[in-house]
Structure formats: C-alpha cells, structure tokens
Amino acid sequence: MIGKFYNDFSIFVAKKITMKDLMGQAIWDYYHDLNAENLLTETSISEIDDLPVSYLFRDFEEMNLIEQKALELSVGKTLDIGSGAGSHSLYLQNEKKLQVLALDYSPKSIEVCRLRGIENAICTDVLQYSGETFDTILLLMNGTGIFQSLEKIDHYLEKLDALLNENGQILIDSTDILYMYDRDEEGGVTVPANHYYGEVDYFMHYKLDTENPIKWLYLDFETFKRAAENNRFKIEKILQEDDSYLAKLTKTST
C-alpha cells in the first residue's frame, strides 16, 4: 500500500543506531542509476510494503498536503532533521532561498544530498549535534518517529528546545495509528497492554539484505500535546489529513 507507512523514511536514519544504511544505499543506487530496487518496509503491526526509491526524490508538487504546508510555513534559518535524499531541503534552499542545514545519520544519504546541490549537509545523530540554533526545525514523514518511545520524548524535546531560537518554530507531523488495531462488535479497540499503541518496531529490507530493526513512535495529537506542554512548548495542530496531522511547536514565555 502507498499509505501511512509510506511517510516514514527520511527520519528512519536520523537516530544513532547500529545500522547497515540500506536506506542510504538505495538512495545512492537510485541517484547513480545503479539498478535500485524498491525498499521493503514493515512494522510489528503491519505487513511488508513496497517503497519505490523514486518517492524519496519527489518534487514539491508530488508531496502530500502536510509536507507542502510545512515547507510553506518554513522561515529563516532551517534545520531539516532526517533529510533523507534531500527533497525538502532542496525546495527550501532553491525555491524559498532559505539557509538550510540537512541533517541525517545516513552517510550515503548525506553524500547524495551534497551531490544534488544542498550547500549545507551533515551526517550525525541529532542528539549529538550542537553549535547552531534555528528559526525553523523541520521533522517530516512521521517526525515523531525519532522519539522512539513515550519515555524518550522529554529527552528529544529538550534537545529540540536547545536548537530552537527564542521565537522559532518546530514543524512536525505524525499519525494516530489506532485505526490499525482490531475493533470489537461494540466498537472498542484492542491495544497492547504493556506499551503505548503507537510504539512499534520498524524493519527495512533492500535487495537481499535486512536493516537492523529500530523503535519508532506514532503519536496521537492529544498525547503529543501533553508531552509538548510538559516541556514548556505551545503546540498547535496546523493541518489534519485523514489520521495524520501537522503540528507547530513554539516556546512558551517563562
């Protein structure tokens, strides 16, 4: 299906994990016309799905409404976390003439970003990055995935707060995946008893290899709102598209 999980992959490699960089290899192969094959993705609650690598190179007109709205709202010096093949950064740099830093933990993805003309691109874990602050921080294609689990949200929001200018904004999207769980005859939903239902294990396959699994977090808006406010952010839902949404976080006055 080209569905919710299709929008998860530029952040896939933004966390410091031991990985084979299959996403980066696919991006590299596609850019260099080296017989790239579809990526195969799955989670602990979903079946295997095809992801054409060309999707990661799409233009603004091919992006979904949430992505387009986030790019339209981006202003000033911008940090694109989980830049992947660099499509968001390229649009902001070339069309909106913004100063952009593309950040990803995938070495080959960052190499392709540079080859595509992104002037500032860095391969690192966002938790390890420091030295600059930004007017806009962008986390798209299920940006909350980077948090991994509910218990780690505070840690990541503290880091994002440190990277954000005083009057800056964080533009981040997610999906409420409650719809993926079974409902009983009375409409009740059966969810895991031992963890939040949006916490899943994520798997990726490319050619004959399999990436090491990662933890991935989908957040319903109300849960995200409580976490954001607990970390002294004001949060606003900017756009809703089916079960997915775009949120804007800003610092509250102290």
Secondary structure, DSSP 8 states (H G I E B T S, - for coil): --SGGGG--SSTTSS------HHHHHHHHHHTTS----EEEEETTEEEEEE-GGGGG--GGGS-HHHHHHHHH--SSEEEET-TTSHHHHHHHHTS---EEEEES-HHHHHHHHHTT-S-EEES-GGG--S--EEEEEETTTGGGGG-SGGGHHHHHHHHHHHEEEEEEEEEEEE-GGGGS-B-TTS-B---SSS-TTEEEEEEEETTEE---EEEE---HHHHHHHHHHTTEEEEEEEEETTEEEEEEEE---
